[in-house]
Amino acid sequence: MNTYTQEELSEALRAIDSIIHKCEKAQEKFTEGIPQHTLLRRRLKAMYISQALIKETIEKEVRE
């Protein structure tokens, strides 16, 4: 498995937080049910999962 430094994980988390914010704002512009809205909803779900996994990894490393 890949090993990332604490700095790399923190930087990735900041980028994902930014992507989430931008996608949430963009999603407001689209009507629910159209392909763009669905695509953004799926991207957001992937970003939330990524965010959670990175946070979990950071917390795990802090405990060790």
KEZAVEX-660846 format. One record per residue (C-alpha): residue number from 1; x, y, z. Coordinates in steps of 0.02 Angstrom, whole numbers, plus 32768, in hexadecimal, padded with zeros to 4 digits. Last residue first. Example, Ala and Ser with C-alpha at 12.3 -4.5 7.8 and 13.67 -1.06 7.14 Angstrom:
<sites>
<donu->2, east->82AC, north->7FCB, up->8165>
<donu->1, east->8267, north->7F1F, up->8186>
</sites>
This chain:
<sites>
<donu->64, east->8014, north->8126, up->8342>
<donu->63, east->7F7A, north->818D, up->836E>
<donu->62, east->7FAB, north->8219, up->82F5>
<donu->61, east->7FC1, north->819A, up->826A>
<donu->60, east->7F10, north->8157, up->8284>
<donu->59, east->7EC9, north->8207, up->8286>
<donu->58, east->7F1D, north->8231, up->81DF>
<donu->57, east->7EE2, north->818D, up->8192>
<donu->56, east->7E2E, north->81A9, up->81CC>
<donu->55, east->7E31, north->825B, up->8189>
<donu->54, east->7E70, north->8219, up->80E2>
<donu->53, east->7DE9, north->8194, up->80DC>
<donu->52, east->7D5F, north->820F, up->810A>
<donu->51, east->7D94, north->828D, up->8085>
<donu->50, east->7DA0, north->8207, up->8000>
<donu->49, east->7CF0, north->81CB, up->802B>
<donu->48, east->7CAD, north->827D, up->8029>
<donu->47, east->7D05, north->829A, up->7F81>
<donu->46, east->7CB6, north->81FE, up->7F35>
<donu->45, east->7C09, north->8234, up->7F71>
<donu->44, east->7C28, north->82E2, up->7F2C>
<donu->43, east->7C57, north->8299, up->7E82>
<donu->42, east->7BB6, north->8233, up->7E81>
<donu->41, east->7B4C, north->82CC, up->7EAC>
<donu->40, east->7BAA, north->8332, up->7E29>
<donu->39, east->7B84, north->82B1, up->7DA3>
<donu->38, east->7ACD, north->82A9, up->7DD5>
<donu->37, east->7ABD, north->8366, up->7DCC>
<donu->36, east->7B11, north->836B, up->7D22>
<donu->35, east->7AA2, north->82DE, up->7CE1>
<donu->34, east->79FF, north->8336, up->7D0B>
<donu->33, east->7997, north->82F0, up->7D99>
<donu->32, east->79A8, north->837F, up->7E14>
<donu->31, east->79B5, north->8426, up->7DBB>
<donu->30, east->7A64, north->846B, up->7DB0>
<donu->29, east->7AA8, north->850C, up->7DFB>
<donu->28, east->7AAB, north->84CA, up->7EAE>
<donu->27, east->7B1F, north->843F, up->7E74>
<donu->26, east->7BA4, north->84BF, up->7E48>
<donu->25, east->7BAE, north->84FD, up->7EFD>
<donu->24, east->7BB9, north->844C, up->7F41>
<donu->23, east->7C3C, north->841F, up->7EBE>
<donu->22, east->7CA7, north->84B5, up->7EEB>
<donu->21, east->7CA1, north->8490, up->7FA6>
<donu->20, east->7CC7, north->83D8, up->7F8B>
<donu->19, east->7D5B, north->8403, up->7F19>
<donu->18, east->7DA1, north->8479, up->7F9D>
<donu->17, east->7D91, north->83F7, up->8027>
<donu->16, east->7DE5, north->837A, up->7FB3>
<donu->15, east->7E79, north->83EF, up->7F97>
<donu->14, east->7E8B, north->8411, up->8052>
<donu->13, east->7E86, north->8355, up->8074>
<donu->12, east->7F0C, north->8336, up->7FF1>
<donu->11, east->7F7D, north->83B5, up->8046>
<donu->10, east->7F60, north->8366, up->80EF>
<donu->9, east->7F86, north->82BA, up->80A9>
<donu->8, east->8025, north->82F6, up->8055>
<donu->7, east->805E, north->834C, up->80F5>
<donu->6, east->803E, north->82B2, up->815F>
<donu->5, east->80AA, north->8250, up->80E6>
<donu->4, east->8061, north->81CF, up->8072>
<donu->3, east->807F, north->8114, up->806E>
<donu->2, east->803A, north->80B1, up->7FDE>
<donu->1, east->8000, north->8000, up->8000>
</sites>
